[in-house]
Every structure is written in C-alpha cells, then in structure tokens.
Amino acid sequence: MRVFVTGASGWIGSAVTDELVAHGHDVLGLARSDASAAALEKRNVTAHRGSLDDPDSLAAGAEAADAVIHLAFKHDFSDYAGAGRAERAAVQRMLDAIEGSGRPFLLASGLAHLTPGRSATEDDVSPHRTADSVRGGSENLALSYADRGVRPVALRFAPTVHGTGDHGFVSVLADIARTRGAAGYIGDGSSRWAAVHVADAARLVRLALDTAPPGFRVHAAAEEGVPSRDIAAALGDFLGLPTVSVPPEDAAEHFGWISHFFGADQPASSARTRELLGWTPTGPTLLDDIAAGAYK
C-alpha cells in the first residue's frame, strides 16, 4: 500500500514510517524543507514537498496514495487557536480530495483533557467540534466522513509518547527540573498521565491502518495513568535532584505553560483497542525510560 504520511520526520512520524516500511508499505512523506526531504529519502521514504500551510500540496499527496496518516500539527502554543484553524483546513482539504474513494484516513488526536478526572474510553466522543476548538475539532470532522466514502480512524495518543530522543512533555519537565534545581509535581501529585512507548505507538498505527473499522477511536495508551508525583520522583532520582510539591497557586510560575497539562488528571483505557486490533504493548514503561536515561 502507498501511504501518505504528514509529520513523517517528526517524533511519532519517524517511528511510524519506519514501521510501515519494515512491513512492506511504500511511504510518501510530507517534507517542508530540503533537509527534511533528504532525511526521509535516507530512510527509504519518498519525499513529497509541501506543508500544512499549503492545502493543495496536502491534497496532491493524499490523491497520490492509497491511504493517509496525518500526524503533523503546528505546535505553536503562542497561537494555539490559529494552529487549530490551520489543522482543520488541512484535514478538510485532504478529506475532500479522497472523498468517495474508500481509502483509510488516520489522523492524530489526543487523550489530554478528554475526560478530566476519569479514564477515557474509545466510546467517549470528543467535545471539540468547531474550527476554534482544540485542534480545530479535526477528529469529529474526520469521523464524519465515514458516511462519505472514507475510512476515517482517530489516533488518540497518550499525553506522553516516550522513548530515547523524545522532546515532548517529559523532556520539558526534565529541563524545568534542571533549571529549578528540583523535580516538582503539583499539589499532592495525584494527577495522572496515560503513557505509551513510541515503538508500541508506531506498531498500533500500522495495525489500525490494516484493520481498524471506519469511525473507530484508537487509544494509544499502554499505561492507563502514571501519577505525576511518580514522574517527578523518577526524574529527580535520575537527575540527582530533590522531589518537591509545588502548591497549585504557584504552578504556573514554576512550570510555565506546561502546568496546564501536568496538573490535569487525564488517564485513559485502551481495552477496546487491544481487543479489536490485537495490540499488546511490549516497550518499557515511562518510569523505566526515565530511569534508563531517555531524558538525560
């Protein structure tokens, strides 16, 4: 199968493209620059020049492939609403390009803030629907094309997709700990994050491409909920720093923008995903990765 992958050179995208190539798929990867194109070609991925700001390039990539895996996103927290609107426009353009073709369209979504305080399941519908909502409401937009000749699948990734080389949330927490001289957690540290190793996430995406039914919400969560105090303690142990509680009223000053995520209780179940797709995570846990030096 020829698969058009946006975000093909990113953290999750690199793992996904390698997984697809290893299983015989031909990958067409979106590349914004000559450097990205060269990096993709070295990994046996055909580069397709374009960007999220060029919807026509996205449509051309989608039309040239048998399936689409949309993993790219403009992580601009200074204009998150604008990033959401750009996401919706990109998704809309690709969906319209393959409408009526029966092709799979898998798009990255998230488990963060989906059902605060309880474990999210695959049956939980995203509350985000409009262009001005989180990620432009692109998950619900994509799933609506199940009745329009597309096989849409939502890829809901855990707040942390961890592993050596990760520059995501846990890497940010590690940097904050170094700067502050202590690994902190908020309040009593009972807030939880679902977690998944990047290799397990990549394998799950491949399985979803092969067999996930139209409209299914895939939960890429190997661990249902890792308490934030345990994450902080693991970082403190590895970095040789004390672990401290940060009062909620001081969290924004101590952690900056990530306090909004770190203090949120956002566990998630993947029971239906495992049963339906035959997915069994085998990678190290988040705390194992931290202890092994993934965030050194």
Backbone as CSV, one residue per row, in Angstrom:
resi,resn,N_x,N_y,N_z,CA_x,CA_y,CA_z,C_x,C_y,C_z
1,MET,0.842,-1.187,0.000,0.000,0.000,0.000,0.890,1.254,0.000
2,ARG,0.533,2.239,-0.770,1.259,3.506,-0.730,0.554,4.424,0.269
3,VAL,1.307,4.902,1.263,0.728,5.664,2.364,1.337,7.060,2.406
4,PHE,0.494,8.069,2.356,0.938,9.462,2.506,0.951,9.790,3.989
5,VAL,2.118,10.167,4.509,2.272,10.452,5.937,2.714,11.896,6.120
6,THR,1.907,12.692,6.819,2.353,14.025,7.213,3.029,13.892,8.578
7,GLY,3.992,14.770,8.830,4.748,14.631,10.068,5.687,13.439,10.033
8,ALA,6.064,13.010,8.838,6.841,11.780,8.671,8.232,11.862,9.275
9,SER,8.758,13.071,9.445,10.089,13.213,10.029,10.043,13.605,11.499
10,GLY,8.850,13.644,12.085,8.702,14.004,13.488,8.952,12.833,14.425
11,TRP,8.723,13.055,15.718,8.995,12.047,16.743,8.171,10.779,16.515
12,ILE,6.852,10.921,16.473,5.998,9.762,16.235,6.056,9.358,14.767
13,GLY,6.062,10.342,13.877,6.053,10.056,12.453,7.245,9.243,11.992
14,SER,8.427,9.510,12.544,9.611,8.744,12.154,9.451,7.273,12.517
15,ALA,8.929,7.031,13.724,8.710,5.646,14.156,7.648,4.968,13.302
16,VAL,6.597,5.708,12.954,5.520,5.140,12.136,6.018,4.811,10.733
17,THR,6.755,5.730,10.112,7.237,5.469,8.757,8.200,4.278,8.726
18,ASP,9.065,4.178,9.731,9.977,3.027,9.787,9.199,1.714,9.937
19,GLU,8.150,1.749,10.750,7.304,0.574,10.946,6.608,0.189,9.641
20,LEU,6.091,1.169,8.929,5.398,0.893,7.667,6.349,0.326,6.620
21,VAL,7.515,0.949,6.492,8.498,0.477,5.512,8.935,-0.941,5.828
22,ALA,9.143,-1.223,7.131,9.580,-2.554,7.546,8.555,-3.621,7.214
23,HIS,7.283,-3.217,7.054,6.225,-4.182,6.743,5.750,-4.066,5.298
24,GLY,6.616,-3.532,4.441,6.362,-3.597,3.010,5.552,-2.482,2.401
25,HIS,5.219,-1.462,3.181,4.452,-0.350,2.618,5.388,0.657,1.944
26,ASP,4.875,1.331,0.944,5.583,2.412,0.267,5.103,3.718,0.883
27,VAL,6.024,4.466,1.482,5.635,5.674,2.211,6.006,6.929,1.428
28,LEU,5.033,7.811,1.303,5.206,9.138,0.716,5.130,10.123,1.882
29,GLY,6.258,10.739,2.229,6.307,11.573,3.421,6.334,13.048,3.111
30,LEU,5.504,13.821,3.806,5.478,15.276,3.626,6.788,15.876,4.134
31,ALA,7.395,16.735,3.308,8.657,17.376,3.670,8.548,18.873,3.423
32,ARG,8.837,19.654,4.459,8.742,21.105,4.330,10.032,21.734,3.800
33,SER,11.156,21.018,3.866,12.441,21.595,3.500,13.309,20.559,2.795
34,ASP,14.396,21.048,2.199,15.349,20.141,1.555,15.950,19.189,2.581
35,ALA,16.225,19.698,3.777,16.817,18.863,4.819,15.869,17.735,5.221
36,SER,14.593,18.066,5.384,13.603,17.041,5.737,13.465,16.018,4.620
37,ALA,13.464,16.493,3.381,13.348,15.587,2.242,14.532,14.631,2.183
38,ALA,15.728,15.160,2.420,16.922,14.311,2.389,16.890,13.278,3.506
39,ALA,16.426,13.694,4.692,16.355,12.767,5.826,15.361,11.643,5.543
40,LEU,14.244,11.973,4.898,13.255,10.959,4.564,13.801,9.981,3.528
41,GLU,14.465,10.503,2.525,14.999,9.640,1.477,16.007,8.635,2.038
42,LYS,16.771,9.040,3.045,17.740,8.136,3.661,17.054,6.967,4.370
43,ARG,15.780,7.148,4.714,15.038,6.105,5.413,14.087,5.383,4.463
44,ASN,14.383,5.447,3.170,13.595,4.763,2.144,12.168,5.275,2.065
45,VAL,12.014,6.572,2.318,10.709,7.227,2.217,10.764,8.230,1.064
46,THR,9.762,8.212,0.201,9.696,9.171,-0.897,9.208,10.511,-0.360
47,ALA,9.963,11.559,-0.622,9.604,12.884,-0.110,8.573,13.560,-1.008
48,HIS,7.602,14.190,-0.363,6.577,14.980,-1.073,6.640,16.383,-0.490
49,ARG,7.096,17.341,-1.291,7.267,18.698,-0.776,5.925,19.386,-0.553
50,GLY,5.827,20.067,0.599,4.604,20.777,0.947,4.600,21.118,2.419
51,SER,3.480,21.615,2.909,3.366,21.977,4.317,1.901,22.089,4.701
52,LEU,1.649,22.231,6.001,0.278,22.394,6.485,-0.320,23.724,6.037
53,ASP,0.536,24.665,5.649,0.053,25.958,5.168,-0.203,25.958,3.661
54,ASP,-0.013,24.796,3.037,-0.235,24.661,1.598,-1.215,23.508,1.366
55,PRO,-2.513,23.767,1.547,-3.513,22.698,1.424,-3.481,21.958,0.094
56,ASP,-3.131,22.658,-0.984,-3.078,21.985,-2.280,-2.006,20.895,-2.299
57,SER,-0.882,21.142,-1.625,0.175,20.126,-1.574,-0.299,18.915,-0.787
58,LEU,-1.095,19.137,0.248,-1.641,18.037,1.044,-2.636,17.229,0.216
59,ALA,-3.479,17.916,-0.521,-4.452,17.220,-1.365,-3.750,16.373,-2.419
60,ALA,-2.678,16.900,-2.984,-1.940,16.155,-4.000,-1.313,14.899,-3.412
61,GLY,-0.784,15.015,-2.196,-0.213,13.851,-1.526,-1.260,12.801,-1.233
62,ALA,-2.415,13.247,-0.751,-3.496,12.315,-0.437,-3.997,11.612,-1.692
63,GLU,-4.136,12.357,-2.779,-4.637,11.781,-4.019,-3.658,10.775,-4.620
64,ALA,-2.361,10.944,-4.323,-1.341,10.078,-4.903,-1.124,8.792,-4.111
65,ALA,-1.886,8.613,-3.033,-1.658,7.470,-2.147,-2.910,6.622,-1.989
66,ASP,-2.708,5.427,-1.430,-3.818,4.520,-1.145,-4.408,4.760,0.240
67,ALA,-3.671,5.507,1.082,-4.108,5.789,2.446,-3.373,7.018,2.937
68,VAL,-3.958,7.672,3.937,-3.349,8.866,4.537,-3.217,8.666,6.041
69,ILE,-2.036,8.993,6.575,-1.831,9.046,8.024,-1.366,10.455,8.340
70,HIS,-2.233,11.232,8.956,-1.964,12.644,9.227,-1.472,12.806,10.664
71,LEU,-0.158,13.040,10.818,0.454,13.157,12.139,0.999,14.554,12.420
72,ALA,1.098,15.389,11.404,1.685,16.720,11.584,0.709,17.648,12.308
73,PHE,1.284,18.577,13.064,0.478,19.605,13.727,1.393,20.777,14.043
74,LYS,0.862,21.981,13.946,1.651,23.174,14.260,1.595,23.424,15.775
75,HIS,2.604,22.946,16.482,2.616,23.075,17.949,3.073,24.473,18.354
76,ASP,2.241,25.443,18.036,2.537,26.843,18.360,1.636,27.272,19.512
77,PHE,2.173,27.173,20.743,1.350,27.490,21.903,1.151,28.997,22.076
78,SER,1.864,29.801,21.285,1.629,31.244,21.322,0.399,31.625,20.508
79,ASP,-0.006,30.740,19.610,-1.224,30.951,18.807,-1.901,29.601,18.608
80,TYR,-2.339,28.996,19.696,-2.894,27.649,19.624,-4.210,27.624,18.849
81,ALA,-4.986,28.693,18.965,-6.242,28.762,18.213,-5.962,28.796,16.712
82,GLY,-4.935,29.561,16.332,-4.561,29.619,14.925,-4.069,28.283,14.408
83,ALA,-3.335,27.558,15.263,-2.858,26.226,14.885,-4.041,25.286,14.672
84,GLY,-5.066,25.437,15.497,-6.259,24.612,15.351,-6.998,24.893,14.054
85,ARG,-7.080,26.151,13.693,-7.758,26.503,12.444,-6.978,25.974,11.235
86,ALA,-5.657,26.051,11.315,-4.828,25.516,10.235,-4.995,24.007,10.129
87,GLU,-5.098,23.348,11.272,-5.294,21.901,11.290,-6.612,21.527,10.616
88,ARG,-7.658,22.239,10.943,-8.965,21.911,10.357,-8.949,22.104,8.841
89,ALA,-8.323,23.196,8.384,-8.262,23.452,6.951,-7.480,22.359,6.232
90,ALA,-6.388,21.898,6.853,-5.568,20.850,6.244,-6.338,19.539,6.154
91,VAL,-6.994,19.180,7.252,-7.754,17.927,7.289,-8.914,17.977,6.292
92,GLN,-9.614,19.096,6.265,-10.745,19.244,5.347,-10.304,19.058,3.889
93,ARG,-9.163,19.654,3.553,-8.690,19.588,2.167,-8.326,18.159,1.774
94,MET,-7.654,17.438,2.671,-7.279,16.055,2.353,-8.495,15.148,2.280
95,LEU,-9.437,15.325,3.184,-10.653,14.513,3.162,-11.451,14.733,1.877
96,ASP,-11.576,15.991,1.489,-12.315,16.285,0.265,-11.627,15.667,-0.951
97,ALA,-10.295,15.588,-0.895,-9.543,15.045,-2.024,-9.776,13.554,-2.213
98,ILE,-10.068,12.831,-1.112,-10.240,11.374,-1.231,-11.673,10.934,-0.964
99,GLU,-12.582,11.873,-0.854,-13.982,11.525,-0.613,-14.492,10.570,-1.689
100,GLY,-15.200,9.524,-1.245,-15.776,8.559,-2.168,-14.824,7.472,-2.629
101,SER,-13.577,7.511,-2.172,-12.576,6.550,-2.642,-12.501,5.299,-1.783
102,GLY,-13.059,5.348,-0.558,-12.963,4.227,0.371,-11.606,4.104,1.040
103,ARG,-10.741,5.081,0.842,-9.380,4.994,1.383,-9.348,5.278,2.891
104,PRO,-8.391,4.667,3.582,-8.220,4.956,5.012,-7.662,6.368,5.209
105,PHE,-8.162,7.044,6.238,-7.637,8.349,6.636,-7.475,8.317,8.153
106,LEU,-6.236,8.198,8.606,-5.936,8.144,10.037,-5.352,9.486,10.449
107,LEU,-5.874,10.066,11.514,-5.319,11.350,11.937,-5.001,11.342,13.428
108,ALA,-3.917,12.028,13.769,-3.505,12.131,15.164,-4.473,13.003,15.929
109,SER,-4.854,12.504,17.084,-5.673,13.251,18.015,-5.018,13.062,19.386
110,GLY,-5.718,13.396,20.440,-5.085,13.291,21.744,-6.038,12.861,22.832
111,LEU,-5.459,12.318,23.901,-6.234,11.922,25.074,-6.216,12.987,26.163
112,ALA,-5.365,13.985,26.016,-5.269,15.038,27.023,-6.573,15.831,27.106
113,HIS,-7.033,16.030,28.321,-8.232,16.843,28.607,-9.515,16.286,27.995
114,LEU,-9.518,15.009,27.645,-10.705,14.434,27.021,-11.810,14.199,28.053
115,THR,-11.465,13.529,29.141,-12.435,13.268,30.221,-11.727,13.496,31.554
116,PRO,-11.474,14.734,31.935,-10.707,15.021,33.149,-11.280,14.321,34.378
117,GLY,-10.405,13.649,35.120,-10.815,13.025,36.369,-11.262,11.590,36.261
118,ARG,-11.430,11.084,35.040,-11.773,9.674,34.879,-11.092,9.126,33.641
119,SER,-11.017,7.817,33.559,-10.317,7.193,32.449,-11.142,7.267,31.166
120,ALA,-10.579,7.851,30.147,-11.265,7.966,28.863,-11.316,6.609,28.173
121,THR,-12.394,6.348,27.478,-12.527,5.107,26.709,-12.754,5.445,25.242
122,GLU,-12.689,4.435,24.416,-12.878,4.618,22.984,-14.299,5.061,22.639
123,ASP,-15.225,4.907,23.562,-16.607,5.328,23.310,-16.820,6.813,23.577
124,ASP,-15.870,7.456,24.242,-16.022,8.877,24.560,-15.844,9.722,23.308
125,VAL,-16.872,10.512,23.004,-16.841,11.395,21.838,-16.094,12.674,22.199
126,SER,-15.227,13.104,21.319,-14.504,14.350,21.569,-15.486,15.512,21.662
127,PRO,-15.306,16.398,22.660,-16.193,17.558,22.779,-15.814,18.683,21.817
128,HIS,-14.736,18.519,21.088,-14.210,19.599,20.246,-14.757,19.454,18.823
129,ARG,-15.501,20.464,18.386,-16.188,20.341,17.097,-15.956,21.500,16.135
130,THR,-15.635,22.658,16.629,-15.549,23.828,15.755,-14.101,24.157,15.396
131,ALA,-13.949,25.037,14.423,-12.619,25.439,13.976,-11.833,26.125,15.084
132,ASP,-12.531,26.735,16.032,-11.858,27.457,17.113,-11.649,26.599,18.359
133,SER,-12.013,25.316,18.296,-11.814,24.432,19.440,-10.456,23.749,19.335
134,VAL,-10.139,22.894,20.315,-8.847,22.209,20.346,-8.612,21.442,19.043
135,ARG,-7.443,21.650,18.429,-7.055,21.025,17.166,-8.107,21.232,16.075
136,GLY,-8.859,22.317,16.209,-9.827,22.664,15.183,-10.987,21.698,15.054
137,GLY,-11.193,20.887,16.106,-12.267,19.898,16.032,-12.054,18.886,14.924
138,SER,-10.783,18.648,14.565,-10.496,17.823,13.380,-10.882,16.362,13.561
139,GLU,-10.882,15.852,14.803,-11.257,14.450,14.986,-12.700,14.218,14.570
140,ASN,-13.605,15.035,15.083,-15.019,14.864,14.719,-15.253,15.136,13.239
141,LEU,-14.527,16.090,12.684,-14.635,16.365,11.251,-14.259,15.124,10.451
142,ALA,-13.128,14.519,10.786,-12.672,13.349,10.038,-13.641,12.185,10.177
143,LEU,-14.109,11.925,11.390,-15.002,10.791,11.597,-16.330,10.967,10.872
144,SER,-16.702,12.208,10.606,-17.966,12.449,9.887,-17.899,11.964,8.442
145,TYR,-16.687,11.734,7.926,-16.526,11.271,6.555,-16.707,9.764,6.422
146,ALA,-17.037,9.090,7.514,-17.324,7.659,7.433,-18.543,7.409,6.553
147,ASP,-19.416,8.393,6.444,-20.606,8.284,5.590,-20.386,8.905,4.216
148,ARG,-19.137,9.242,3.934,-18.855,9.924,2.665,-17.741,9.215,1.883
149,GLY,-17.679,7.896,2.059,-16.752,7.120,1.255,-15.303,7.196,1.668
150,VAL,-15.053,7.394,2.976,-13.699,7.388,3.524,-13.700,6.460,4.733
151,ARG,-12.541,5.826,5.038,-12.435,5.031,6.272,-11.625,5.831,7.292
152,PRO,-12.289,6.738,8.018,-11.557,7.569,8.975,-11.334,6.849,10.303
153,VAL,-10.153,7.066,10.877,-9.796,6.483,12.170,-9.080,7.559,12.975
154,ALA,-9.506,7.760,14.224,-8.849,8.722,15.110,-7.753,8.022,15.899
155,LEU,-6.561,8.578,15.853,-5.427,8.043,16.606,-5.228,8.919,17.835
156,ARG,-5.780,8.482,18.950,-5.681,9.271,20.173,-4.423,8.855,20.955
157,PHE,-3.402,9.694,20.888,-2.151,9.388,21.558,-2.174,9.853,23.005
158,ALA,-1.505,9.087,23.864,-1.359,9.452,25.263,-0.617,10.783,25.376
159,PRO,-0.801,11.505,26.487,-0.091,12.780,26.659,1.418,12.652,26.516
160,THR,1.978,11.492,26.915,3.397,11.262,26.695,3.613,10.011,25.853
161,VAL,4.236,10.225,24.687,4.699,9.126,23.842,6.217,9.134,24.027
162,HIS,6.702,8.245,24.872,8.055,8.389,25.403,9.063,7.477,24.714
163,GLY,10.334,7.738,25.008,11.433,6.965,24.452,12.660,7.834,24.295
164,THR,13.798,7.220,24.018,15.036,7.969,23.828,14.918,8.875,22.611
165,GLY,15.150,10.160,22.808,15.019,11.133,21.735,13.751,11.952,21.801
166,ASP,12.848,11.626,22.730,11.596,12.363,22.900,11.885,13.787,23.362
167,HIS,11.279,14.762,22.674,11.415,16.168,23.070,10.065,16.735,23.506
168,GLY,9.160,15.859,23.925,7.826,16.274,24.317,7.719,16.705,25.764
169,PHE,6.550,16.458,26.344,6.225,16.974,27.667,7.221,16.547,28.752
170,VAL,7.621,15.278,28.758,8.513,14.803,29.809,9.888,15.446,29.675
171,SER,10.327,15.665,28.446,11.581,16.369,28.227,11.510,17.795,28.774
172,VAL,10.367,18.442,28.581,10.175,19.791,29.116,10.230,19.765,30.644
173,LEU,9.596,18.777,31.270,9.618,18.660,32.732,11.040,18.431,33.238
174,ALA,11.816,17.644,32.490,13.203,17.402,32.885,14.009,18.704,32.828
175,ASP,13.793,19.501,31.792,14.504,20.772,31.663,14.114,21.736,32.784
176,ILE,12.835,21.753,33.137,12.376,22.612,34.228,13.017,22.176,35.544
177,ALA,13.104,20.876,35.762,13.727,20.361,36.984,15.184,20.815,37.078
178,ARG,15.910,20.745,35.970,17.305,21.193,35.970,17.396,22.684,36.287
179,THR,16.509,23.460,35.685,16.532,24.910,35.893,16.180,25.271,37.329
180,ARG,15.183,24.584,37.893,14.702,24.902,39.239,15.519,24.239,40.343
181,GLY,16.307,23.235,39.985,17.086,22.519,40.986,16.283,21.525,41.782
182,ALA,15.096,21.201,41.296,14.233,20.216,41.963,13.206,19.718,40.956
183,ALA,12.831,18.458,41.098,11.795,17.873,40.245,10.455,18.049,40.951
184,GLY,9.595,18.842,40.359,8.349,19.177,41.029,7.130,18.461,40.482
185,TYR,6.122,18.374,41.336,4.784,17.953,40.928,3.815,18.915,41.575
186,ILE,2.589,18.945,41.118,1.615,19.940,41.571,0.715,19.358,42.653
187,GLY,0.597,20.072,43.761,-0.271,19.635,44.855,0.176,18.314,45.432
188,ASP,-0.772,17.363,45.530,-0.424,16.057,46.088,0.114,15.085,45.032
189,GLY,0.203,15.553,43.782,0.780,14.726,42.735,-0.089,13.559,42.305
190,SER,-1.378,13.629,42.564,-2.269,12.510,42.223,-2.763,12.563,40.788
191,SER,-2.549,13.693,40.103,-2.965,13.769,38.699,-2.176,12.749,37.885
192,ARG,-2.851,12.148,36.888,-2.251,11.034,36.146,-2.167,11.332,34.652
193,TRP,-1.131,10.747,34.051,-0.971,10.785,32.597,-0.983,9.379,32.058
194,ALA,-1.763,9.140,31.007,-1.594,7.910,30.242,-0.259,8.002,29.512
195,ALA,0.335,6.847,29.197,1.653,6.853,28.570,1.789,5.671,27.618
196,VAL,2.656,5.830,26.606,2.930,4.745,25.658,4.330,4.937,25.096
197,HIS,5.052,3.824,24.901,6.357,3.900,24.272,6.178,4.127,22.780
198,VAL,7.092,4.890,22.186,6.942,5.283,20.785,6.896,4.081,19.839
199,ALA,7.641,3.015,20.151,7.620,1.831,19.278,6.267,1.135,19.340
200,ASP,5.665,1.077,20.522,4.328,0.489,20.651,3.294,1.334,19.914
201,ALA,3.451,2.653,20.003,2.523,3.548,19.309,2.615,3.359,17.796
202,ALA,3.837,3.239,17.288,4.021,3.065,15.846,3.399,1.754,15.362
203,ARG,3.593,0.694,16.143,3.011,-0.598,15.763,1.491,-0.519,15.776
204,LEU,0.943,0.212,16.723,-0.506,0.352,16.801,-1.053,1.102,15.589
205,VAL,-0.345,2.126,15.149,-0.786,2.857,13.959,-0.841,1.928,12.749
206,ARG,0.173,1.080,12.598,0.161,0.130,11.480,-1.017,-0.825,11.576
207,LEU,-1.278,-1.330,12.759,-2.413,-2.237,12.942,-3.733,-1.534,12.626
208,ALA,-3.833,-0.270,13.039,-5.052,0.488,12.763,-5.231,0.710,11.272
209,LEU,-4.132,0.981,10.575,-4.200,1.149,9.125,-4.736,-0.113,8.466
210,ASP,-4.295,-1.250,8.964,-4.674,-2.527,8.348,-6.125,-2.918,8.633
211,THR,-6.572,-2.708,9.890,-7.836,-3.348,10.277,-8.852,-2.494,11.024
212,ALA,-8.524,-1.296,11.441,-9.491,-0.510,12.223,-10.708,-0.154,11.378
213,PRO,-11.912,-0.330,11.911,-13.123,-0.023,11.137,-13.363,1.477,11.043
214,PRO,-14.176,1.914,10.095,-14.479,3.338,9.952,-15.066,3.915,11.240
215,GLY,-14.554,5.075,11.636,-15.094,5.759,12.799,-14.525,5.321,14.126
216,PHE,-13.554,4.382,14.121,-13.020,3.886,15.390,-12.036,4.888,15.984
217,ARG,-12.055,4.979,17.307,-11.137,5.849,18.044,-10.089,4.965,18.714
218,VAL,-8.898,4.958,18.161,-7.798,4.141,18.670,-7.159,4.840,19.863
219,HIS,-6.962,4.094,20.951,-6.313,4.664,22.134,-4.900,4.120,22.261
220,ALA,-3.929,4.963,21.969,-2.517,4.598,22.105,-2.083,4.901,23.530
221,ALA,-2.449,3.999,24.435,-2.126,4.154,25.857,-1.752,2.788,26.416
222,ALA,-0.471,2.599,26.676,-0.009,1.336,27.257,-0.208,1.333,28.765
223,GLU,0.011,2.501,29.389,-0.227,2.670,30.827,-1.419,3.597,31.008
224,GLU,-2.374,3.161,31.802,-3.611,3.921,31.927,-3.422,5.255,32.623
225,GLY,-2.572,5.287,33.642,-2.372,6.543,34.341,-1.180,6.496,35.276
226,VAL,-0.136,7.259,34.962,1.062,7.331,35.801,0.953,8.602,36.642
227,PRO,0.930,8.492,37.983,0.799,9.690,38.825,1.934,10.681,38.593
228,SER,1.601,11.954,38.606,2.614,12.983,38.344,3.711,12.983,39.411
229,ARG,3.371,12.618,40.641,4.421,12.564,41.669,5.435,11.467,41.368
230,ASP,4.977,10.375,40.726,5.903,9.299,40.348,6.797,9.731,39.185
231,ILE,6.234,10.497,38.254,7.036,11.027,37.154,8.110,11.959,37.703
232,ALA,7.709,12.855,38.615,8.669,13.787,39.206,9.735,13.051,40.005
233,ALA,9.342,12.049,40.770,10.303,11.295,41.578,11.315,10.575,40.696
234,ALA,10.845,10.006,39.571,11.751,9.313,38.661,12.744,10.294,38.041
235,LEU,12.265,11.477,37.656,13.158,12.491,37.109,14.158,12.957,38.167
236,GLY,13.660,13.166,39.388,14.549,13.592,40.463,15.620,12.565,40.762
237,ASP,15.232,11.305,40.809,16.197,10.232,41.079,17.269,10.192,39.997
238,PHE,16.862,10.282,38.740,17.846,10.183,37.664,18.752,11.405,37.625
239,LEU,18.174,12.588,37.850,18.943,13.819,37.748,19.698,14.158,39.030
240,GLY,19.458,13.380,40.090,20.104,13.662,41.369,19.570,14.914,42.032
241,LEU,18.270,15.149,41.876,17.628,16.338,42.426,16.525,15.946,43.400
242,PRO,16.222,16.803,44.371,15.110,16.505,45.273,13.773,16.575,44.546
243,THR,12.787,15.879,45.055,11.426,15.922,44.519,10.576,16.760,45.452
244,VAL,9.877,17.743,44.910,9.126,18.677,45.753,7.705,18.855,45.241
245,SER,6.808,19.171,46.161,5.439,19.523,45.798,5.367,21.024,45.566
246,VAL,4.738,21.407,44.462,4.534,22.813,44.140,3.065,23.145,44.386
247,PRO,2.772,24.100,45.252,1.370,24.456,45.501,0.667,24.838,44.194
248,PRO,-0.593,24.456,44.043,-1.309,24.765,42.797,-1.271,26.242,42.418
249,GLU,-1.302,27.129,43.428,-1.302,28.556,43.120,0.050,29.039,42.567
250,ASP,1.098,28.233,42.754,2.423,28.599,42.240,2.808,27.810,40.985
251,ALA,1.917,26.947,40.534,2.260,26.028,39.441,2.588,26.762,38.149
252,ALA,1.798,27.785,37.811,2.033,28.493,36.553,3.398,29.169,36.549
253,GLU,3.782,29.732,37.673,5.089,30.387,37.750,6.218,29.359,37.688
254,HIS,6.041,28.235,38.373,7.095,27.220,38.441,7.251,26.481,37.115
255,PHE,6.146,26.035,36.526,6.189,25.180,35.343,5.960,25.904,34.027
256,GLY,5.419,27.116,34.076,5.106,27.811,32.834,3.903,27.178,32.138
257,TRP,3.921,27.190,30.804,2.759,26.754,30.025,2.379,25.302,30.269
258,ILE,3.351,24.469,30.651,3.049,23.036,30.788,2.274,22.733,32.078
259,SER,2.158,23.721,32.965,1.399,23.482,34.204,-0.043,23.109,33.896
260,HIS,-0.583,23.654,32.814,-1.967,23.367,32.412,-2.151,21.891,32.099
261,PHE,-1.105,21.264,31.575,-1.166,19.842,31.234,-0.758,18.959,32.414
262,PHE,0.311,19.345,33.108,0.866,18.495,34.154,-0.078,18.366,35.348
263,GLY,-0.860,19.393,35.594,-1.769,19.345,36.733,-3.114,18.715,36.423
264,ALA,-3.334,18.341,35.169,-4.619,17.764,34.770,-4.603,16.246,34.930
265,ASP,-5.690,15.706,35.457,-5.816,14.256,35.617,-6.400,13.697,34.326
266,GLN,-5.585,12.953,33.565,-6.011,12.525,32.238,-5.588,11.090,31.928
267,PRO,-6.139,10.134,32.693,-5.883,8.718,32.397,-6.727,8.257,31.210
268,ALA,-6.392,7.102,30.662,-7.146,6.576,29.525,-6.996,5.065,29.436
269,SER,-8.097,4.408,29.100,-8.099,2.967,28.886,-7.868,2.664,27.403
270,SER,-7.238,1.535,27.131,-7.079,1.081,25.742,-7.618,-0.333,25.587
271,ALA,-8.547,-0.726,26.459,-9.051,-2.108,26.465,-9.671,-2.502,25.127
272,ARG,-10.530,-1.649,24.571,-11.189,-1.993,23.309,-10.199,-1.981,22.150
273,THR,-9.249,-1.070,22.191,-8.221,-1.018,21.155,-7.426,-2.314,21.130
274,ARG,-7.024,-2.783,22.300,-6.229,-4.018,22.374,-7.031,-5.213,21.858
275,GLU,-8.289,-5.264,22.263,-9.127,-6.394,21.854,-9.386,-6.383,20.355
276,LEU,-9.723,-5.226,19.817,-10.105,-5.141,18.413,-8.918,-5.299,17.463
277,LEU,-7.777,-4.712,17.826,-6.638,-4.691,16.916,-5.557,-5.706,17.285
278,GLY,-5.743,-6.422,18.393,-4.747,-7.398,18.798,-3.427,-6.768,19.205
279,TRP,-3.520,-5.609,19.842,-2.328,-4.844,20.223,-1.933,-5.162,21.657
280,THR,-0.683,-5.577,21.857,-0.147,-5.821,23.193,1.152,-5.034,23.328
281,PRO,1.142,-3.947,24.103,2.367,-3.153,24.268,3.486,-3.984,24.900
282,THR,4.699,-3.824,24.399,5.840,-4.582,24.900,7.014,-3.686,25.299
283,GLY,6.917,-2.397,25.014,8.021,-1.489,25.292,8.159,-1.154,26.766
284,PRO,9.239,-0.482,27.130,9.440,-0.076,28.522,8.370,0.910,28.984
285,THR,8.160,0.956,30.281,7.225,1.919,30.843,7.863,3.312,30.846
286,LEU,7.056,4.310,31.133,7.573,5.672,31.209,8.645,5.789,32.287
287,LEU,8.380,5.232,33.466,9.342,5.340,34.560,10.612,4.566,34.250
288,ASP,10.485,3.441,33.552,11.669,2.691,33.130,12.514,3.516,32.164
289,ASP,11.857,4.194,31.227,12.581,5.023,30.264,13.322,6.165,30.957
290,ILE,12.660,6.788,31.923,13.314,7.873,32.654,14.540,7.354,33.394
291,ALA,14.378,6.224,34.074,15.478,5.640,34.841,16.634,5.214,33.948
292,ALA,16.316,4.817,32.709,17.353,4.363,31.785,18.083,5.511,31.083
293,GLY,17.638,6.724,31.308,18.333,7.885,30.747,17.764,8.427,29.468
294,ALA,16.508,8.129,29.171,15.909,8.641,27.943,15.815,10.172,27.928
295,TYR,15.850,10.773,29.114,15.700,12.244,29.210,16.935,12.884,29.819
296,LYS,18.105,12.268,29.580,19.348,12.830,30.109,19.783,14.093,29.377
